[in-house]
Amino acid sequence: MQGCDIFPLHTGIVPGEKLKPVIENVVNKLKEQDYHSDTGMYGTEFLFKVLDSFGMNSAACKILSKTDYPSYG
């Protein structure tokens, strides 16, 4: 569940030493789910902000370019 990592990353409460593993977990979950997000209606806004702030724009583009369910395309 990506929201569990997205909310703490967005609010900045992840301790420095835990930041890299939490970000890696977000990326791994996205890969496991073939870049389909499962952040729910509250976390989706923050998903794209977090991906942008950590330089993961290519992952955001992959999410947005999906055409199979569930997707934006």
Protein Blocks (a to p, Z undefined) as FASTA:
>chain_A
ZZlmmmmmmnopacfklmmmmmmmmmmmmmmnoopacebjmlmmmmmmmmmmnopammmm
mmmmpcbdcdfZZ
